[in-house]
Amino acid sequence: MPEVKGDSGNDTENIDHEAKAHNKLTKELLEIRNRRSGDSKQNFLAKKENFVLAGGIIYTALYVLLIFGMTSGAFGNSTAIDHSASKTFLDIGGECEEITDEPWIHIYPNEDAGTFSMYGYNLPSGYAEGTYTIEQIDESGVRVESWSNSSTRFISPTGESNSGRMYFSAPFIELEEGHYDLKYSITVYNHSNSSDPNTTIVEGGNEIFKSVEFELDISKQALAFLPFVDSEKKHQVRLLETGARSCWGVQDLGNWGYVLIGAELGGGRETAMLAGGAAGIPAWWMAFSSLSLSAITLLIIYPLMYKVYHQDSDDILSRTHISRLVEDSIHKTANRLNIEIDWELYKIEPRDLSIDIMVPYKNTQSTLSDSKDVRSEVLREVLEEFAIFRVFKPVQLTVRTIGVNQAIDFESGVGIGTSNEHDGDEEEQNYSDFFSELHTLSRVEEEVRESLELFFARRNDLNMEAAVVTSDDRVIFVSVIYRPTQRFAFFRFKKTRDEVQTELHRFISKRNSDLLGSQELIVKGRNQVSTLSERSGAGRVERDLNNDERIVAVAKQDGFGGKMLQTKFLGDTLSTVEYMANEKREMINKWGFWGLIVFVWIPFMASGVLVGAMLGLLSRMNFMRVLSATAIGGAIASITWAYTAEGIVKFMHQYKLEAVIPLIIVVFIGAAFLHIRSTKMRRQTELFEDTLLDNFHANIQAKYGAE
């Protein structure tokens, strides 16, 4: 019949078309595999990202050495660096007052504490007597009243902690509004009692002196009506004719380097700059600290991100490629484990956040693996293939047994060797009767058990926790659970489960060769302290916060960079950054290079060089364009904040908004924390959504009925 011929012809055409498509995909995957295998043999510095990474590591090492040397006093406490910078365009405040190696005094108001902080520097070793006098001056310039106090401190010799330094404070919290003159002097003696006739001034300890004029205003905070603002009166000091600022010493700048980096990591660039501006840190040093942190981030984290996310256009796997690769991997695993996949119910869904794979399978007469082992083997095969093709998207795998043999107990051996041809009535068969008929094989089982016990008795690195030995005329099945005896075995025990199984199989076979005959020996082991990561070969595993059974696994990455990115901290950080970047991706796709600069520059929530770099990668920008755009944007942002922070702080002081400064810092830190936390929660919810899984289980129930 014509219709029949037509139908048959259409079927043949469809089959041919599918075969051609399959062959085309296979050929393309093979070409990509060959290219990826060849890339691994290239020199480390042959790739631009590796060269940048090497430069980043070198710069980080130099920066750490610089800060450590400054804070430790290895470079002394000279003010030459700050003085040199103040004479250039780097310091908009003008030239600072250089401090030599001679003793000198630094005085500045600490309004939060209600005191003047008074430091003596470069003092010789001995007993330093510091004396201050505060004199009130009326409108005609006459001294009205005065207050004084003194203190003696031991000055440590050169080389010891805080050598050459003395701290003293002069309170102004109890003074009334008015015009005052603060005078402070330091003299260093050889004894603590300056009145002792034997007491003399040490060499270089002659009196040094400094005075400052100031006005004291007392008023309530401008925002005193708010519940979180202190309603008490605020003492505000305004220094008169201060002249040039005192240059900062190397050690003090180093100490503030730690503070600025910590503040920027915790609350962002804005938090660091406001904190530094309030303390009077030179703008050039704040800019240098922020730029260094941006440089370290870009030169180290960005190349590592590039290694993970970048692929040449010809090497990018499409959804069809990924589906084919996964199916081929499952076919291999199914053949190896002797299971049957129900391809009608099988599902794979490559999503933006993960690749979801759902595998329903049937046990056969030759199946000797439970669902956990099947899941582990499927995941291992898939992730090994993904590692070759640089697919580092999280894989969420669900494996479920179906059919009449899904209740086989692979720990006890009950049900092993059954056929999937049995009907429902035979499922309830008493297997104990079946094994009782194998009494003639009991001697074999006993001998195998003795060999098993002897194997573990001779090992000092393993303990046998439990074991089951079963047999029939075809198979001897050994299932053993073991535990390493080493402390911290998770890290120290190097043997894989496969290696232990192989050693045990070899030992039993050799010792019982005369008894085994034609029977096949099957050995399965399970390490009690092994993790899913070990079993599957995953580089990183992420769990659902609400359900420990729900996990996603990422393929292993080779090299130092790959291992770094797959640590829990960096892995979680990178996945969160990727999610945030995806939310802003449309803007960068529209505005490109200049849009990326603006995004990094303007303090959007969750902006910055790291998120900007991820945006550029996801938008498939050129490596150097992303590096240039984020570097420019980050540099402009750091410089902008560094050179405006002091002005912002002065403006707040002028309008008595000092309480707002710590409030703003707290708000920035809190907002950053809450934003990151909410982003992680949104990602978790989207990553482990149940829609696909629910449909998968519903389809199985519809076809096979309830379990």
PANU-127163 format. One record per residue (C-alpha): x, y, z. Coordinates in steps of 0.001 Angstrom, whole numbers, plus 500000, padded with zeros to 6 digits. Example, Ala and Ser with C-alpha at 12.3 -4.5 7.8 and 13.67 -1.06 7.14 Angstrom:
2
512300495500507800
513670498940507140
# end
This chain:
707
500000500000500000
501268503499499120
500558504871502527
502499502054504121
505418502575501790
505296506264502498
505279505660506205
508095503156505931
510063505581503819
509538508359506349
510670506059509153
513802505184507243
514486508853506549
514030509699510244
516388506908511269
518983508074508759
518605511667509909
519060510671513576
522079508541512695
523683511431510768
522998513836513651
524479511349516116
527576510850513992
527988514612513582
527807515181517355
530231512327517967
532686513785515457
532430517294516971
532936515970520503
535977513987519376
537515517088517759
536953519142520919
538357516337523067
541519516218520963
541965519998521171
541419520010524923
543922517183525392
546499519069523343
546007522287525318
547113520656528536
550624520186527161
551236523912526617
553788525839528657
552412527574531765
553368531049530569
552216530378527006
548723531516527954
548078535151528798
545958534295531857
548838532280533333
551230535159532732
548870537567534489
548412535082537339
552177534805537790
552408538597537887
549614538718540473
551360536200542721
554599538203542519
552817541502543289
550919539936546202
554144538593547685
555838542000547342
552838543802548864
552667541419551826
556410541831552413
556036545625552195
553207545810554741
554883543317557060
558176545199556881
556433548501557604
554437547252560589
557324545277562083
559575548318562131
562085546787559746
561945549979557663
562020552220560734
559414554940561283
560709557590558922
558277560146557527
560262560587554305
557771558608552161
554746560643553234
556738563884552949
557855563025549411
554300562127548367
552914565326549908
555077567427547582
553472565853544511
550010565856542963
549284562699544989
548517564782548096
545981567563547533
546457568810551098
549852570241550418
553285569502551824
553295567909555273
555757568691558050
558633566249557768
559782564559560913
563438563617561090
565102561057563275
565144563644566046
562532563355568862
559190564960567965
555604565248569213
552306564575567424
549032565920568905
545517565376567542
541995565373569071
540120562104569649
536553563361569930
535043559938570514
537180559563573661
536969563251574596
540779563568574803
543802564893572975
546094562023571918
549732563048572401
552551560903570994
556280561259571416
558455559657568708
562172558821568332
562780559198572054
565991557771573539
565756554882576011
565058555995579584
562259557405581732
560247559979579766
558329562563581758
555452564049579780
553750567220581077
550790569024579542
549129572322580402
545742573509579150
545176577263579452
541876579018578840
542179582335576978
539512585043577040
538540587284574128
541274589799574983
543980587102574916
544479586928578672
545106583531580307
542146582957582623
542640579496584038
544977576530583548
545112572764584209
548164570542584111
549199566928584587
552268564767584082
553155561108583625
556352559079583447
556802556181581012
559751553866580407
561024554066576835
562216550712575496
565624550471573807
565871550348570012
564807546987568588
562140546240571172
558402546691570836
557242550350570790
560816551556571195
561216555330571135
557485556000571572
555419557500574407
551660558017574612
549791560412576904
546294561898576782
544813565221577870
541027565203578473
538839568088577293
535459566491578062
535040568562581282
536045571887579775
533563574628578966
533140576251575572
535921578627574806
539385579317573439
542270577210574769
545999576620574416
547451573102574910
551163572800575652
552954569475575915
556616568740576712
558695565563577111
562034565131578880
563849561789579166
565770560977582401
567933558072583545
565690557479586603
561949557510587113
562151560126589903
563140563419588321
563547565074591750
566303562646592760
569669564511592860
571269561615590947
568784561916588128
570130563351584897
568877563833581396
569961561034579051
571791561776575842
569275563102573308
566575563368575973
566469567142576284
563058568721576525
560955568771573366
557868570958573184
554721571461571117
551578573563571562
548235573791569753
545457576362569941
541903575161569747
538302576210570204
535831573969571993
532165573910570984
529520572051572981
526195571206571373
523748568391570753
524030566122567728
522133567332564694
520297563976564599
519788563675568360
516070563020567852
516889559612566323
516853556660568781
520261555321567704
522032558724567999
523483559799571349
521382562672572765
524116563881575114
526008567068574350
528899566709571915
532309568306572516
533779569351569177
537386570564568870
538448572971566128
542215573453565834
543408576973565056
546359577772562784
547450574185562654
549672574814559702
550860571827557718
549869568403558920
552530566238560492
553823563590558110
552919559989558910
555650557527559790
556226554279557859
555129552041560739
551886553940561328
551031553790557629
551690550028557646
549372549512560617
546638551441558872
547251549374555738
545908546328557592
542918548337558853
542035549683555409
542242546262553723
540148544640556455
537532547397556228
537338547112552428
536998543320552517
534334543523555210
532255546468554039
533537547624550698
535692550445549412
533381553122550848
533720551768554384
537523551743554221
537780555275552883
535414556780555439
537291555073558263
540643556303556923
539342559800556221
538023560127559764
541483559221561115
543288561686558823
545135559050556798
546811560590553711
544648560203550627
547524558791548586
548012555925551056
544293555093551115
544287555080547316
547397552869547214
545890550354549672
542609550136547756
544368549921544384
546622547149545707
543642545110546864
541966545588543472
545191544605541710
545575541449543802
541954540508543110
542239541104539389
545653539570538845
544944536394540836
541199535717541069
540320536923537568
542796534612535725
541521531694537800
537948532608536901
538995532861533261
540387529343533386
537034528058534585
534593530021532480
536382530867529254
536306528588526277
537151529207522667
534073529463520490
534851526165518792
535184524373522140
531925525530523728
529502522658524184
525925523314523176
522969521876525083
522849519109522462
526540518336522958
526107518154526732
523072515906526397
524933513554524066
528003513478526312
525905512614529363
523947509937527532
527119508291526273
528564508333529805
525414506752531230
525490504083528499
529066503151529491
528200502999533186
525041500980532563
526947498386530541
529674498161533180
527231497786536115
524762495553534211
521738497791534701
518991498752532259
518127502440531779
514527503415531088
515289506017528413
511641506940528099
511672508369531648
515277509572531584
515628513361531816
518420515904531419
517978519648531732
520963522046531312
519954525140533287
521715528463533938
522808527301537390
523194523536536979
522801520490534804
520020518302536212
520171514605535340
517521512058536364
518233508380535696
515666505595536256
517104502088535959
516295498405536490
518464495809538188
519256492715536127
520443489212536946
524037490428536773
523606493628538785
525857493739541853
525603497430542787
523089499271544928
521610502670544068
524318504545545996
527057502839544009
525190503350540745
524784507025541527
528453507302542433
529611505559539260
527327507558536973
528441510808538600
532082509812538366
531803509008534649
529923512233533876
532283514460535867
535373512879534316
533991513690530875
533011517208531957
536546517801533282
537966516990529834
535502519306528066
535837522057530731
532196521939531760
532373523146535376
528702523800535889
527285522016538984
525711518620538248
522611517575540148
522079513825539708
519099511772540820
519197507980540417
516181505763541133
515617502036540817
512425500850539138
510836497518538354
510630494217540217
514202493998541485
514510497421543105
514425495914546606
517656493889546305
519782494275549448
523380494578548320
524684494697551869
523322491313552860
523285489695549428
519549489018549548
518135489095546040
521429488960544176
521264486841541066
517514487242540565
516106487929537206
513962490908536258
511615488576534483
509801487557537692
506283488702538195
504874490507541211
503999487336543141
507541486029542926
508816489301544472
507573488051547829
509536484821547576
511377483757550760
515070484131549781
516189482428552988
514823479156551566
516814479767548428
520077480230550318
519369477227552546
519449475030549483
523053476131548908
524350474305551948
526888472475549827
528660475775549282
528939476649552968
532564475463553153
533489477933550407
531799480760552267
533586479868555512
536975479769553833
536362483081552106
535267484627555409
538452483392557112
540522484934554316
538599488153554734
539319488292558463
542976487415557914
543343490217555347
542244492867557817
544120491281560728
547390491757558807
546585495414558041
547320498113560597
545727500857558530
542251499312558202
539600497826560493
536765495631559258
533456496924560601
531059494431558969
531063491839556207
528668489584554314
529655486537552224
527071484826550012
527410482397547103
525649480287544544
526903478001541808
527831481026539695
529001483840542001
530736484334545358
529718487779546592
531709489567549321
530442492849550798
532646494531553418
532526497800555342
535885499102556594
537287502123558391
540825503597558285
542638503557561633
544570506793560989
543696510006562726
542318512553560310
541772509735557841
539666511956555612
542841513806554643
545583511218555269
544174507911553956
545140507879550287
543827504517549041
540638504628547082
537837502147547484
538745500555544137
542333500003545292
541211498342548539
538746496162546612
541469495105544177
543884494185546987
541192492218548809
540099490431545632
543705489460544857
544262488157548410
541102486027548518
541650484642545009
545224483624545747
544436482033549111
541327480137547922
542229479340544333
541516475632544797
537980476278546109
536712478938543743
536550476719540670
534288478197538005
532638480645540399
533207484347539888
534453486280542913
532793489682543352
534205491982546058
532541495227547059
533910497510549760
532698500675551438
534758503134553417
532800504494556365
534660507795556315
534591508315552565
532679511283551208
530615511741548125
533407513863546774
535828510930547070
533386508432545623
532370510536542647
535617512261541827
533990515641542275
536116518718542742
533515520394544940
530217519350546466
527443521749547481
524528520632549661
520986521864550020
520718523698553338
517293522163553938
518071518631552783
521490516960553150
520523514332550589
520263516950547836
523699517758546442
525365519178543351
528883518234542288
531406520084540137
534015518383537964
537608518381539223
540024520968537925
543701520250537608
546492522457538833
547007524764541758
544480527293540502
541778524663540075
542310523331543588
542152526852545009
538848527610543293
537336524381544554
537934525094548219
534689525713550072
535322529415550656
536444530352547139
533961527940545561
531019529480547414
532314532993546733
532775532337543034
529342530736542603
527699533691544389
529633536193542277
528577534333539128
524938534484540181
525141538241540891
526892538842537582
524176536957535715
521609539328537194
523513542344535735
524485540638532509
521932542384530305
523347545837531133
526905544867530189
525727543148527004
524130546478526038
526886548934527011
529989546767526622
533457548021527591
532410551488528817
529433550101530670
531747547716532526
533989550621533582
531018552582534917
529629549508536697
532892548948538577
533352552679539265
529919553633540594
529252552025543993
526342549807543002
525485547192545606
527650544146544882
529692545990542266
533464545970542253
536304544486540252
535459540839541021
531811541023539972
532822543218537053
535339540618535866
532701537911536069
530294540090534083
532892540535531365
533541536793531227
529856535926530984
529457538519528237
532352536821526392
534533539933526287
538195539629525358
540468538752528291
542533541945528104
539446544163527557
537882542797530744
541165543268532611
541536546820531296
537913547839531965
537832546501535519
541300547931536283
540266551381535022
536923551295536837
538498550037540057
541281552641539912
538833555512539356
536639554263542210
539573553943544625
540961557384543731
537533559029543862
536772557720547329
540292558287548657
540346561977547691
536754562765548711
536627560870552017
538367563610554023
536030566234552555
533002564126553444
534267563737557018
534955567509557326
531460568282556023
529936566031558651
532042567657561371
530960571092560199
527289570236560540
527784568144563685
526979564877561927
529874562959563448
527579560219564716
526602559490561141
530139558374560193
530215555171562293
526553554695561444
527321554836557715
530188552388558167
527919549975560044
525204550397557385
527657549663554545
528957546536556284
525458545361557207
524072546029553728
526962544165552093
526473541192554425
522695541085553947
522995541435550182
525477538573549902
523382536439552267
520145537074550391
521892536402547077
523197533054548364
519709532130549589
518113533048546255
520733531017544429
520187528029546733
516434528176546199
516796528353542438
519530525717542331
517568523110544288
514125523859542933
511871520780542988
509835521206539806
511864518891537572
512366516335540322
508683516239541172
507786515676537512
510391512898537292
508963510982540261
505411511571539031
506245510049535635
507793506971537297
504727506520539479
502440506891536471
504309504164534573
505214501728537375
502776502625540129
503551503514543731
506548501847545392
# end
